[in-house]
Every structure is written in C-alpha cells, then in structure tokens.
Amino acid sequence: RDEAAVMEEEENNKIGEAMVTFVRKELKWTHRELHDALLVAGVAEPSVPSILNYVAALHAQYGDADAGFLPQSLRSHTKDKLQRILRILGRTGLKLGGTISDKKGVLAE
C-alpha cells in the first residue's frame, strides 16, 4: 500500500478513537445505553457491536430531521418512541432534549 493510504487510515483511526472517547467520557454512553436505544428504535443491531457502529445505526435512522417528518417515518419516529430513546440515553445523567421555550426546529434536530 502506498504511504498516502496508510496515513489516511491512521487519521481515520484517530478520528474514530476521538469519537468513542467523546461518546464515553462526555456523553457517558456505554454499549448498554446504545444497545437499548437501538432495540427501542426497532433498528437492526450492527453485526459488529461497537460504540461507533451503534451511533452510526441510530444516526442512520434518526439523523435527518427532514426525513423524520416524511409520511413513511410516522411509525418509526413517534413521540413516544423518541421520548423512550431519550430517556435511555439520559440514564447516564446527560441532559437531553430542550425546553418548552425552544423553537420547534431546534427540538426536531
């Protein structure tokens, strides 16, 4: 392999490690919270369980605010389901959500 590919792979690994560190230390999420959130969301578990794969699966389902309001998303993006997911992710003491005074656009994202 050429040197540029090796450097890119090393950089990608560093970015991945930084993301995992952020999720674990700042958000305080573990495999348990992410796994439980996936189960409630009805999203297939990743074939290789890892913090990054769990986050990627949740992001693929809920990462696009515009897609969440499409008719085909009415079953997967219910208020009850989103609240349950936020409660699971908030078990670690992380404050999620917003306040009543927030704009609806902010809460949707």
C-alpha positions as CSV (number, residue, x, y, z in Angstrom):
1,R,0.0,0.0,0.0
2,D,1.1,3.5,-0.7
3,E,2.0,5.9,2.1
4,A,-1.0,8.2,1.5
5,A,-3.4,5.3,2.1
6,V,-1.6,4.3,5.3
7,M,-1.7,7.9,6.5
8,E,-5.4,8.2,5.7
9,E,-6.1,5.0,7.6
10,E,-4.2,6.2,10.6
11,E,-6.1,9.5,10.6
12,N,-9.4,7.7,10.3
13,N,-8.5,5.5,13.3
14,K,-7.6,8.6,15.3
15,I,-10.9,10.2,14.4
16,G,-12.7,7.0,15.4
17,E,-10.9,6.9,18.7
18,A,-11.7,10.5,19.4
19,M,-15.4,9.9,18.7
20,V,-15.5,6.9,21.0
21,T,-13.7,8.9,23.7
22,F,-16.3,11.7,23.3
23,V,-19.3,9.3,23.5
24,R,-17.8,7.5,26.6
25,K,-16.5,10.5,28.5
26,E,-18.7,13.4,27.6
27,L,-22.0,11.7,26.8
28,K,-21.2,8.9,29.2
29,W,-22.9,6.4,27.0
30,T,-21.9,2.7,27.1
31,H,-22.8,-0.2,24.9
32,R,-25.8,-0.8,27.2
33,E,-27.5,2.5,26.6
34,L,-26.8,2.5,22.8
35,H,-27.9,-1.2,22.5
36,D,-31.1,-0.5,24.4
37,A,-31.8,2.6,22.3
38,L,-31.4,0.6,19.2
39,L,-33.9,-2.0,20.5
40,V,-36.5,0.6,21.3
41,A,-35.9,2.3,17.9
42,G,-36.5,-1.0,16.2
43,V,-33.2,-0.7,14.3
44,A,-31.2,-3.8,13.5
45,E,-28.2,-4.3,15.7
46,P,-24.9,-3.9,13.9
47,S,-23.1,-7.2,13.0
48,V,-20.0,-6.0,14.8
49,P,-21.1,-4.4,18.1
50,S,-19.1,-1.2,18.8
51,I,-19.8,2.3,20.1
52,L,-19.3,3.7,16.6
53,N,-21.5,1.2,14.9
54,Y,-24.3,1.7,17.4
55,V,-24.1,5.5,17.0
56,A,-24.0,5.1,13.2
57,A,-27.1,2.9,13.3
58,L,-29.0,5.5,15.4
59,H,-27.8,8.3,13.2
60,A,-28.9,6.5,10.0
61,Q,-32.4,6.1,11.5
62,Y,-32.8,9.5,13.2
63,G,-30.0,11.7,11.9
64,D,-32.0,13.5,9.2
65,A,-34.5,16.0,10.7
66,D,-36.3,16.4,7.4
67,A,-36.7,12.7,6.8
68,G,-38.2,12.3,10.2
69,F,-41.4,14.2,9.2
70,L,-42.0,12.2,6.0
71,P,-45.1,10.0,5.9
72,Q,-43.1,6.8,5.9
73,S,-41.5,7.8,9.1
74,L,-44.7,8.2,11.1
75,R,-44.3,4.7,12.6
76,S,-40.6,4.9,13.4
77,H,-40.5,8.5,14.6
78,T,-43.4,8.6,17.1
79,K,-43.2,11.0,20.0
80,D,-43.4,8.1,22.5
81,K,-40.6,6.2,20.8
82,L,-38.3,9.3,20.7
83,Q,-39.0,10.0,24.3
84,R,-38.2,6.5,25.3
85,I,-34.9,6.6,23.4
86,L,-34.0,10.0,25.0
87,R,-34.8,8.5,28.5
88,I,-32.5,5.6,27.8
89,L,-29.7,7.8,26.6
90,G,-30.3,10.1,29.5
91,R,-29.9,7.3,32.1
92,T,-26.2,8.4,32.5
93,G,-27.2,11.8,33.8
94,L,-26.8,13.6,30.5
95,K,-29.4,16.3,30.0
96,L,-31.1,15.7,26.6
97,G,-34.0,17.4,24.9
98,G,-34.9,21.0,25.2
99,T,-37.2,23.4,27.0
100,I,-40.7,24.4,26.1
101,S,-39.4,27.8,25.0
102,D,-37.1,26.3,22.4
103,K,-38.1,26.7,18.7
104,K,-39.7,23.5,17.2
105,G,-36.9,23.4,14.6
106,V,-34.3,23.1,17.4
107,L,-36.2,20.3,19.1
108,A,-36.6,18.4,15.8
109,E,-32.8,18.4,15.3
